[in-house]
Amino acid sequence: MKIEQIYTGCLAEAAYYIESNGEAAIIDPLREVGPYLVKADKNGAKIKYIFETHFHADFVSGHVDLAEKTGAKIVYGPTATTAFQAHIAVDGEQFKIGDLTITTLHTPGHTLESTCYLLTDANGKDYCVFTGDTLFIGDVGRPDLAQKGTLTMNDLAGLLYDSLNEKIKPLADEVIVYPGHGAGSACGKNMSKETFDTLGHQKQVNYALKAETKEQFIKEVTDGILPPPQYFAKNAAMNKGGYESIDEVFEKGLQPLAPQAFEDLANEADALILDTRDPQVFAQAFIPNAINIGLNGQFAPWVGALIPDLKQNILLVTDEGKAEETITRLARVGYDHTIGFLEGGINAWQAAGKQVDQITSISAAEFENNYQQNPNIAALDVRKPGEYEAEHLEFTLPRPLDYINEWTQELDANQTYYLHCAGGYRSMIAASILKARGIDQVIDVAGGYGAIKNTGLKRTDFVCPSKLAKA
């Protein structure tokens, strides 16, 4: 028996490879299916099933491509309907993978078709359960994504309570819980950085599993949920309806363009220029109106949160050799319209005599000095609301990056704005967006709040986030 968790940090997503006696199954595969094919081929195994725990909202699954390349059967739980060929399992249905048995456990609540898969070993012992977004380590899936008709978030939370108590909690304490996500995912609010655990331990520490009544569970699970990122519904629709082959996405996007061709295409195609270099490197020289979302961060989720149109034409500026990885990570969240990348990067652009822009980035010490000289400076904290509420500088204004499309219009194009986040990644995204929208005088505080805490600038008293949630 072979069970491998394949964890992708930038999406905080876990896919799973299961193998026994030459047969394999994949649970919740990512868009690029090559690694699964290589793994199975290396082990001399045939991929027999692709199990989907639900219609994912935070990424585009690789189920359609993987089925076409392997002949494997796509399996969804009860109530699922798809535009492609799939096996819709009934509750309790069993599937064989070599000596292993996978049993379908229909667990509606996160979504109506949400399903867990219980794996029983060759000796007939329940070994682990793949819980998708039904049960996380330290949390459960948010119950607000599948509201429709008269079905409310509270209704879904109630279904989730029943699913956990009737299908999951009765399993043996030693059963391993393998969830679909870890800390950093927007599919829950209190996930642990750990990516698996025993069910028995989760019963002891997971607030959602300790709720004594359905009413208490509903209140705790629904309290403090932020609105879902705008791309969630669109990704779910792609997972349900099918999508373009990843091979075609690469063919279209991996087009090296000389500086003049890049500029011409940007104008002709009304393309967004996405620069994925490190924030501090980007700040020194970038193509005017380019948006910086660094590849070495929560790249795909921020793209999904900030670029409203999945069909937006995108041109890339990347570090050398990073174009394919960038296109892959864009495709994971449904952005399939990359139409080329700048060959030779920003150095080639400058060598061609093309114009570049800059963003001033200062140290936390310089920021402190500037404030002491002018206590009326406009400083924007672009962290999430919960981060700001927990602790912030007394004079900063909360302007979360998540909602930049809502608050940009409040800014004065003639004003100078100082921006900071927690570490410098999000503030540079915000600065580049503001620059592209005509707010030219933006100054980034390098190192963000982490560096600011080492200055003498006055901060509010720290409030534990858990206390905020209960307030």
Secondary structure, DSSP 8 states (H G I E B T S, - for coil): -EEEEEEETTTTEEEEEEEETTEEEEES-BS--HHHHHHHHHTT-EEEEEE-SS--SSS-BSHHHHHHHH--EEEE-TT---SS--EE--TT-EEEETTEEEEEEE-TTSSTT-EEEEEE-TTS-EEEEEEETTB-SS-B--S-TT-BTTB-HHHHHHHHHHHIIIIITTS-TT-EEEESB-TT-TT-SS--S---EEHHHHHHH-HHHH-SSHHHHHHHHHTT-----TTHHHHHHHHHH----HHHHHHHH--EE-HHHHHHHHHHTT-EEEE-S-HHHHHHSB-TT-EE--SSSSHHHHHHHH---TT--EEEE-STT-HHHHHHHHHTTT---EEEEETTHHHHHHHTT---B--EEE-HHHHHHHHHH-TT-EEEE-S-HHHHHHS-BTT-EE--GGGHHHHGGGS-TTS-EEEE-SSSHHHHHHHHHHHHTT---EEEETTHHHHHTTSS--B-----HHHHHH-
